[in-house]
C-alpha cells in the first residue's frame, strides 16, 4: 500500500462507531500502546504451513461464530481528504478495497461500528473474541477464506498503528477494526480503537470447483 495512503489512515484513527454513540464499552481483552501486535514468528509459521494462495475477489459475507455474527459486507475507499471511509450502515461492516482482499498476501481490513444512539452496532461484541476463534469471509467467487484470531488489542486513538494494521507482513492477514475504550461525551467519540488480528488458516473452493491452488506465497 502506498505510503500516502498509510499516512491518511493514520490521521483518521478510525473514528468509527462514535457519531451519535450513547455509551462506552467495557474494557477489551487487553490494552496496549505499543504498535507491535502480531506474534510474527508464530503467524508466519502458520502461513507457511497452509501456503494458501487465494485469488483477489470482493468479500461479500463475514461470519464470526464465537460472537454469533453473520453479515454481508460493503466496500470502502478513501474520502476526498484522503482519510479512510467508514461504513454508513451501523449494521454492516465494510472492507477497505484499496488493500488486499481477504486471503491474499498482505493485510485485508474490515471496519465496523461498535454502537450508535440506538444501541449496539455490528461490531459491538468484537472485543470478546479470543485467540483461536474463527473468522470466515465468503468471496464473490465463492471461495470461503478461514482465519484464526491471533491477538485482540486496544490502542489509544493517538497511537493507532496504521502501518501494523494496513501494511503487508508477508502472509495473508485480516484485521477487524472498531472503536472501544472510554467514551468522551463532550466530543461523542471513543478514545481508543479495538483491532482483532487474524491469519489465514484454510480456504474452501466453491462447490464443484477444484481445490485452492497451493504454493509459496508471494509478497503482496
C-alpha positions as CSV (number, residue, x, y, z in Angstrom):
1,X,0.0,0.0,0.0
2,X,1.3,3.4,-0.8
3,X,2.8,5.5,1.9
4,X,0.5,8.3,1.3
5,X,-2.5,6.1,2.0
6,X,-1.0,4.9,5.3
7,X,-0.4,8.5,6.3
8,X,-4.0,9.3,5.5
9,X,-5.1,6.3,7.6
10,X,-3.0,7.5,10.5
11,X,-4.8,10.8,10.5
12,X,-8.2,9.1,10.7
13,X,-7.6,6.9,13.8
14,X,-10.7,5.1,12.7
15,X,-13.4,7.2,14.4
16,X,-16.0,4.6,13.6
17,X,-18.9,3.7,15.8
18,X,-18.7,7.1,17.5
19,X,-21.1,9.6,16.0
20,X,-24.3,9.5,18.0
21,X,-22.9,6.9,20.4
22,X,-24.6,6.7,23.7
23,X,-22.1,4.8,25.9
24,X,-18.7,3.3,26.4
25,X,-17.7,-0.3,26.0
26,X,-16.3,-2.4,28.9
27,X,-12.5,-2.8,28.7
28,X,-11.4,-5.3,25.9
29,X,-9.1,-8.2,26.3
30,X,-6.0,-6.1,26.8
31,X,-4.8,-2.5,26.4
32,X,-1.6,-1.8,24.5
33,X,0.3,1.4,23.5
34,X,3.0,-0.5,21.6
35,X,2.3,-0.9,17.9
36,X,3.7,-4.4,17.6
37,X,0.7,-6.8,18.0
38,X,1.5,-9.7,15.7
39,X,3.4,-12.6,17.2
40,X,5.2,-12.6,13.8
41,X,7.2,-15.9,14.1
42,X,4.2,-18.0,15.1
43,X,1.9,-16.3,12.5
44,X,4.5,-16.8,9.7
45,X,4.8,-20.4,10.7
46,X,1.0,-20.9,10.4
47,X,1.0,-19.2,7.0
48,X,3.9,-21.4,5.7
49,X,2.1,-24.5,6.9
50,X,-1.0,-23.5,4.9
51,X,0.8,-22.0,1.9
52,X,-2.5,-20.9,0.6
53,X,-3.0,-18.7,-2.5
54,X,-6.4,-17.1,-2.7
55,X,-7.2,-15.0,-5.8
56,X,-8.3,-11.5,-5.3
57,X,-12.1,-11.2,-5.1
58,X,-14.5,-8.9,-3.4
59,X,-15.5,-10.1,0.1
60,X,-19.3,-10.3,0.3
61,X,-20.1,-12.0,3.7
62,X,-18.5,-12.2,7.1
63,X,-19.1,-14.9,9.7
64,X,-17.7,-15.0,13.2
65,X,-19.3,-17.9,15.1
66,X,-17.9,-17.1,18.5
67,X,-19.9,-13.8,18.7
68,X,-22.9,-15.1,16.6
69,X,-22.1,-12.7,13.8
70,X,-23.2,-13.3,10.2
71,X,-23.5,-10.3,8.0
72,X,-23.0,-9.0,4.4
73,X,-20.1,-6.7,3.6
74,X,-20.0,-3.3,1.9
75,X,-16.9,-1.8,0.3
76,X,-14.9,1.2,1.5
77,X,-12.4,3.5,-0.1
78,X,-11.0,7.0,0.7
79,X,-12.7,10.2,1.5
80,X,-11.8,13.3,-0.6
81,X,-9.4,14.4,2.1
82,X,-7.5,11.1,1.9
83,X,-8.9,9.5,5.1
84,X,-10.4,6.1,5.1
85,X,-14.2,5.9,4.7
86,X,-16.3,4.3,7.4
87,X,-19.5,2.3,6.9
88,X,-22.6,4.4,6.5
89,X,-24.7,1.5,7.8
90,X,-24.2,0.7,11.5
91,X,-25.4,-2.8,10.9
92,X,-23.0,-3.6,8.1
93,X,-19.2,-3.6,8.2
94,X,-17.1,-2.7,5.2
95,X,-14.0,-4.0,3.5
96,X,-11.2,-1.5,2.7
97,X,-11.0,-2.1,-1.1
98,X,-7.7,-0.3,-1.7
99,X,-5.9,-3.1,0.3
100,X,-5.7,-6.8,-0.4
101,X,-8.8,-8.9,-0.4
102,X,-9.1,-11.5,2.4
103,X,-6.8,-14.4,1.7
104,X,-4.3,-12.5,-0.4
105,X,-0.8,-11.9,1.0
106,X,-0.9,-8.7,2.9
107,X,-3.3,-7.1,5.4
108,X,-7.0,-7.1,4.5
109,X,-9.0,-4.7,6.7
110,X,-12.7,-4.8,7.6
111,X,-14.1,-1.9,9.6
112,X,-17.4,-1.7,11.5
113,X,-19.3,0.4,14.1
114,X,-19.5,-0.6,17.7
115,X,-22.7,1.2,18.6
116,X,-25.0,4.2,17.9
117,X,-27.6,6.2,19.7
118,X,-29.9,3.3,19.0
119,X,-27.8,0.8,20.8
120,X,-25.2,-1.9,19.9
121,X,-23.9,-2.0,16.3
122,X,-22.5,-4.7,14.2
123,X,-19.0,-4.9,15.9
124,X,-20.3,-4.4,19.5
125,X,-19.0,-7.9,20.5
126,X,-15.7,-7.7,18.7
127,X,-13.8,-7.2,21.9
128,X,-15.0,-10.6,23.2
129,X,-13.0,-12.6,20.6
130,X,-10.2,-14.8,21.8
131,X,-7.1,-16.3,20.3
132,X,-8.0,-19.2,18.2
133,X,-11.6,-18.1,17.3
134,X,-12.6,-18.5,13.7
135,X,-13.4,-15.7,11.2
136,X,-14.8,-16.7,7.9
137,X,-15.1,-14.5,4.8
138,X,-17.0,-15.5,1.7
139,X,-15.7,-14.0,-1.5
140,X,-17.6,-13.1,-4.6
141,X,-16.1,-16.1,-6.5
142,X,-17.5,-18.5,-3.9
143,X,-14.2,-19.2,-2.0
144,X,-14.5,-19.1,1.8
145,X,-11.3,-17.9,3.5
146,X,-11.0,-19.0,7.1
147,X,-8.9,-17.1,9.5
148,X,-7.8,-17.7,13.1
149,X,-7.7,-14.9,15.7
150,X,-4.1,-14.3,16.9
151,X,-4.5,-11.2,19.0
152,X,-7.1,-8.7,20.3
153,X,-5.6,-5.3,21.2
154,X,-6.9,-1.9,22.2
155,X,-4.9,1.2,21.1
156,X,-5.4,4.8,22.1
157,X,-6.6,6.7,19.0
158,X,-3.5,8.9,19.2
159,X,-1.3,5.8,18.9
160,X,-3.2,3.9,16.3
161,X,-0.6,1.7,14.5
162,X,-1.6,2.3,10.8
163,X,1.5,0.5,9.5
164,X,0.8,-2.5,11.7
165,X,-2.9,-2.7,10.7
166,X,-2.7,-1.9,7.0
167,X,0.7,-2.9,5.7
168,X,1.8,-6.3,4.5
169,X,3.7,-8.5,6.9
170,X,4.4,-11.2,4.3
171,X,1.5,-13.5,4.9
172,X,-2.3,-13.4,4.4
173,X,-3.8,-11.5,7.3
174,X,-7.2,-10.0,8.1
175,X,-7.7,-7.2,10.6
176,X,-11.1,-6.3,12.1
177,X,-11.4,-2.8,13.5
178,X,-13.9,-0.9,15.6
179,X,-14.0,1.7,18.4
180,X,-13.7,1.0,22.1
181,X,-12.5,2.0,25.5
182,X,-13.6,5.2,27.2
183,X,-16.3,7.3,25.6
184,X,-15.9,11.1,25.6
185,X,-19.4,12.5,25.9
186,X,-18.1,16.0,25.1
187,X,-16.8,15.0,21.7
188,X,-19.0,12.0,21.3
189,X,-16.0,9.9,20.3
190,X,-14.4,6.8,21.8
191,X,-10.9,7.4,22.8
192,X,-9.5,4.1,21.6
193,X,-9.8,1.5,18.8
194,X,-10.0,-2.3,19.1
195,X,-8.1,-4.3,16.5
196,X,-8.6,-8.1,16.1
197,X,-5.6,-9.6,14.3
198,X,-6.1,-12.8,12.3
199,X,-4.2,-15.0,9.9
200,X,-5.4,-17.3,7.1
201,X,-5.6,-21.0,8.0
202,X,-7.7,-22.5,5.3
203,X,-9.6,-21.8,2.0
204,X,-12.6,-23.7,0.8
205,X,-13.2,-23.6,-3.0
206,X,-16.6,-23.0,-4.5
207,X,-18.9,-26.1,-4.8
208,X,-17.8,-28.1,-7.8
209,X,-14.5,-26.3,-8.2
210,X,-11.0,-27.7,-7.9
211,X,-9.2,-27.2,-4.5
212,X,-7.5,-23.9,-3.9
213,X,-4.0,-23.7,-5.5
214,X,-1.1,-24.1,-3.2
215,X,2.4,-22.8,-3.4
216,X,4.8,-20.3,-1.9
217,X,3.0,-17.1,-1.1
218,X,4.4,-14.0,-2.8
219,X,4.7,-10.6,-1.3
220,X,1.6,-8.5,-1.8
